[in-house]
Amino acid sequence: YNKYERGEQMDTLGDRLKRLREEKELTLEYVAQKVGTTKVSISRYEKNDREPKGEMLTLLADFYDVSTDYLLGRDTS
């Protein structure tokens, strides 16, 4: 009986990325510049239109000082 079965929306990768950015009061532009991509890409990740792969996922995790497992929802700590 998980969250989804109870009708609660599960946190997505995009939700986590957006929450981390907003908690630090950062702009899409700033995050994009720091990880070497575009603000459009960061926006797409946050909207779950696209998922960061490989190195970009690692860069985002390092930037926000969280694990890739956290971003992917495998570790909620």
Salt bridges, closest charged atoms under 4 A:
GLU8 OE2 - ARG6 NE 3.29
ASP11 OD2 - ARG19 NH2 2.77
GLU29 OE2 - LYS39 NZ 3.20
GLU46 OE2 - ARG21 NE 2.59
GLU51 OE2 - LYS53 NZ 3.99
ASP69 OD1 - ARG74 NH1 3.62
